[in-house]
Amino acid sequence: MNKKVLAVIVAILIIAVAGAAIYMFTGNNSETNNSNNNNQSNNSTQSNNNENESTENTTASNGGKTLIVYFSMSGNTEAVANIIHDKVGGDIIKLETVQTYPDEYNDLVDYAQEEQHQNARPQLQTIIENIDQYDTIFLGYPNWWGDMPMPIYTFLDTYDLSGKTIAPFITHGGSGLSKTPANIQSEEPAAYVTEGLAIYGSRARNSENEVNQWLSSLGF
Ligand SMILES: Cc1cc2nc3c(=O)[nH]c(=O)nc-3n(C[C@H](O)[C@H](O)[C@H](O)COP(=O)(O)O)c2cc1C
């Protein structure tokens, strides 16, 4: 073969190989870039999600440090619970029992007395998830026979409130707090039980001033 022809063939081959190499290199790069971009956009979606999650978590824990939990049959204690909630925020939950209490007042009075004599622990329908997240628990109940209704004892038996602050509030017909803060303390020896608030049942819906004074004294 003529040397000139051979040189031309070799030159064409070199150009073809070089061209293919450049094409492949550029193509791979752009794929890599695309996949990087995809990864980046996935990552940014994830990090947005994470940001959202952490925002939610922050909100949940900020809003959830205080729990108002109460038992109420005729709505007086509930009214005070709502006033507290309006002022301090946090979570609020009403304790409901599995069995229903008698509607008629005298039947209820007898039923509650019997429960107390038996030192009963009526089963709660209400379940509180993640009680560990709360630092302060406002605990509300009516005065029943000079003590807390037995579902409150079930609540105190069910949850370990060690290290938490418990702020008791009661509505009553003349007996005030009775010995209920001391009873809470003996049920939860490792909790800090604050001074309690006692509101006449008949004043419950108009008790904003007393509630606010009490909350201020507790630092709220
Ligand atoms: C079963 C029962 C027992 C009660 N015992 C007392 C009592 O010993 N002393 C008292 O001051 N009030 C007593 N009361 C009145 C309630 O404490 C009062 O009406 C309270 O505000 C009711 O709260 P609630 O509407 O959240 O259920 C009793 C009421 C009931 C139904």
The ligand as an SDF file (V2000), in Angstrom:
LIG
                    3D

 31 33  0  0  0  0  0  0  0  0999 V2000
  -70.7770   13.0910   93.4200 C   0  0  0  0  0  0  0  0  0  0  0  0
  -70.6140   14.4970   93.8870 C   0  0  0  0  0  0  0  0  0  0  0  0
  -70.0180   14.7620   95.1020 C   0  0  0  0  0  0  0  0  0  0  0  0
  -69.7890   16.0700   95.4940 C   0  0  0  0  0  0  0  0  0  0  0  0
  -69.1710   16.2940   96.6950 N   0  0  0  0  0  0  0  0  0  0  0  0
  -68.8630   17.5660   97.0360 C   0  0  0  0  0  0  0  0  0  0  0  0
  -68.1550   17.8360   98.2450 C   0  0  0  0  0  0  0  0  0  0  0  0
  -67.8260   16.9450   99.0280 O   0  0  0  0  0  0  0  0  0  0  0  0
  -67.8280   19.1120   98.5230 N   0  0  0  0  0  0  0  0  0  0  0  0
  -68.1640   20.1430   97.6850 C   0  0  0  0  0  0  0  0  0  0  0  0
  -67.8260   21.2740   97.9710 O   0  0  0  0  0  0  0  0  0  0  0  0
  -68.8450   19.9090   96.5260 N   0  0  0  0  0  0  0  0  0  0  0  0
  -69.1900   18.6700   96.1860 C   0  0  0  0  0  0  0  0  0  0  0  0
  -69.8710   18.4380   95.0210 N   0  0  0  0  0  0  0  0  0  0  0  0
  -70.1830   19.5620   94.1290 C   0  0  0  0  0  0  0  0  0  0  0  0
  -69.1850   19.6270   92.9780 C   0  0  0  0  0  0  0  0  0  0  0  0
  -67.8640   19.6260   93.4460 O   0  0  0  0  0  0  0  0  0  0  0  0
  -69.3720   20.8880   92.1360 C   0  0  0  0  0  0  0  0  0  0  0  0
  -70.6850   20.9900   91.7030 O   0  0  0  0  0  0  0  0  0  0  0  0
  -68.4260   20.9310   90.9570 C   0  0  0  0  0  0  0  0  0  0  0  0
  -68.3230   22.2490   90.4980 O   0  0  0  0  0  0  0  0  0  0  0  0
  -68.8870   20.0530   89.7930 C   0  0  0  0  0  0  0  0  0  0  0  0
  -67.9160   20.1230   88.7730 O   0  0  0  0  0  0  0  0  0  0  0  0
  -68.1620   19.6310   87.2770 P   0  0  0  0  0  0  0  0  0  0  0  0
  -69.2700   20.4920   86.7030 O   0  0  0  0  0  0  0  0  0  0  0  0
  -66.8770   19.8730   86.5910 O   0  0  0  0  0  0  0  0  0  0  0  0
  -68.5420   18.2000   87.3360 O   0  0  0  0  0  0  0  0  0  0  0  0
  -70.1670   17.1470   94.6500 C   0  0  0  0  0  0  0  0  0  0  0  0
  -70.8070   16.8690   93.4420 C   0  0  0  0  0  0  0  0  0  0  0  0
  -71.0230   15.5550   93.0600 C   0  0  0  0  0  0  0  0  0  0  0  0
  -71.6930   15.2780   91.7390 C   0  0  0  0  0  0  0  0  0  0  0  0
  1  2  1  0
  2  3  1  0
  2 30  2  0
  3  4  2  0
  4  5  1  0
  4 28  1  0
  5  6  2  0
  6  7  1  0
  6 13  1  0
  7  8  2  0
  7  9  1  0
  9 10  1  0
 10 11  2  0
 10 12  1  0
 12 13  2  0
 13 14  1  0
 14 15  1  0
 14 28  1  0
 15 16  1  0
 16 17  1  0
 16 18  1  0
 18 19  1  0
 18 20  1  0
 20 21  1  0
 20 22  1  0
 22 23  1  0
 23 24  1  0
 24 25  2  0
 24 26  1  0
 24 27  1  0
 28 29  2  0
 29 30  1  0
 30 31  1  0
M  END
$$$$
